[in-house]
Amino acid sequence: MPDNKHKNYEILNLIGYGLAKFDMEFVHQLGFNTKAAFFESIVESGIAETVGTVKNRQDLFDPFFDNDRKGWWQKGDAYLHRKKFIDSLFGEYDAKTFATLVKLYIETNLDLSVLEPSLASPIVKSKFKQLQITGREAELYFVDNFGDIDFFYGGSLEDARLFGDGYDFQIQIDARFVLAEVKGLRSSYGSIRLTEKEFTCAVEYGNDYGLVVISNLEDVPKMTPIMNPVENLPLEKKARSSEQISYHSKSSNW
């Protein structure tokens, strides 16, 4: 199925967020004196086709920040999930650190040197890796919107991701407890994978276990819930082997 989204949508989102939040301070931290010079550099590098593409990305984020620009306010909160996802990773950063993140993305993912080299700290690099993990973005969207799913309406959500027991969230609906496993897809088409632990948990809880696929994360997400996925979703078993390596010290008095 063809994907009509811009191939560089992720870095364009970061740029649009930075422009909307920090304006000229962000531009200066990237090494440019004017927005026009920055926009032209982004186009010349191939990150965006036109200056309008960059401006449009800023317009998406402008309504969510306290600035003098309205942006695409007509779209309402349709793209709020993008802002919240970037906030969850980098919301506390100032213009300088956020500009460093943008430089790091361009160096790492696009193999370009259109900006000055980044001097990213280890923790910025670690958070940067989270941008690539679709599941995190999908889970954040689910937390904000799970009540829109009829089956979970009126329920109370509890985060279970740290436990690693085969589900991400527990939703209490009156006296009933339902488990939810969330999977994310960038586009509206693709396959999902259940781990052995998730599959076993789905079997154990049956109709009290729901798989929720958050698709189209690149644009306006869509939630597709599948209760009792082992029974209601065709799944093919595939074996994967990997060697687990660890390093051990000698026994010592600590």
Secondary structure, 3 states (H helix, E strand, C coil): CCCCCCCCHHHHHHHHHHHHHHCHHHHHHCCCCCHHHHHHHHHHCCCCCCHHHHHHHHHHHHHHCCCCCCCCHHHCCCCHHHHHHHHHHHCCCCHHHHHHHHHHHHHHHCCCCCCCCCCCCHHHHHHHHHCCCHHHHHHHHHHHHHHHCHHHCCCEEEECHHHCCCCCEEEEECCEEEEEEEEECCCCCCCCCCCHHHHHHHHHHHHHEEEEEEECCCCCCEEEEEECHHHHCCCCCCCCCCCCCCCCCCCCCC
